[in-house]
């Protein structure tokens, strides 16, 4: 009996050791993708007037339609030895971060914007109910790839984001506008950090959001509903 218990104890110790070893070889990175709208330059035609402030713009969490096994993964870090490790969100999933970035931009432009609401499948007949909102903005993440290749003497950071945005008239239940937008960033830097990974992702997100609203057509669609 003692011999059996001894073998059982040795097996347990071995499994724990293997587990610890496996954990030690697993290294993921986490980043905070957070668009800072305070630095955005808002075109004059995108700024809200007093009449627009009387209405609320509803905002839906974006759909993550990337063809990946796990939408929690935002990219990869390739180490000097060729090993690849995941980049994961530190606080907020990508779909929420994109919607929150749009919210911050529109608030900087002077609009009254709701908090990020539930996901919307981008069909006119299935818009989520948001009290007092005349306009609903939603969309999808088509592509998001954040990559860092660690090397000597510098590390290579690259980010690519492709988004689709939908703007809908909630009163009349119809899609007013939809468009695709892409943004890329690249950086060579001697040092590596999760903070720098997050900064590059945030810059790419900001570029994409600002491109979304740089077209006068978008501002015109907003005014059609907010200032009838």
ABEGO torsion letter per residue (X at the ends): XAAAAAAAAAAAAAAAAAAAAAAAABBBBBBBBBBBAAABBBBAAABBBAAAAABBBBBBBBBBABBBABAABAEBBBBAAGBBBBBBBAABBAAAAAAAAAAAAAAAAGBBBBBBBBBBAGBAAABBBBBGBABBBBEBBABBBBBBBBBOABBBBBBBBBBBBBBBBAAAGBBABBBBBBBBBBBBBABBBAAAAAAAAAAAAAAAAAAAAABAAAAAAAAAAABX
